[in-house]
């Protein structure tokens, strides 16, 4: 099974900060890596798919990059509504797995 | 507008069974892969299982933690996806989401339901 390790698991940041979250896969996942945002009590929301494609309606301050086993989600100029938990997910073979999550909190 | 609405959650004793439903609207169920994802209280997301679309003969895949105990199925006439859960354990306590993709690559989940809570406890 492919394991996804997100880092950091928690980060404290201020409005306007640039934030980078890393997702490392235990083996290559081609480009089949997605990122989700989840707020308390809500279903996850897709932000990025196939590594770097921005989902329709998602602000352009979100971007994804990477290849093979190392991927990043970057939020330029963090906004108040971005404080949430972020998950990566691979969709390359079964089982599909999620990373452990990164909680972004207000400093 | 696409909607996925789960139902069927509740309190069940260890060893018991429960069937969850996910009613979909706004797309043709038979065209889509459909997945179940769960989230234990205060924990991260865990993929549970998948049923492929009609073109791929509705074949299924499961996480190791549920294989042999859970079954994903669908009823096109009811526009519904199901998750039959048996031999439930306390560690199956979670919010269960159904999810799917608008893209034929099936490499992301941009459609999600609101979730239904399953509590396994004596």
Interface residues (C-beta under 8 A of the other chain):
Chain A: X1 X32 X34 X36 X38 X43 X44 X45 X46 X49 X50 X55 X87 X89 X91 X94 X95 X96 X97 X98 X99 X100 X101
Chain B: X35 X37 X44 X45 X46 X47 X50 X61 X62 X63 X64 X97 X103 X105 X106 X107 X108 X109 X110 X112 X113 X114 X115
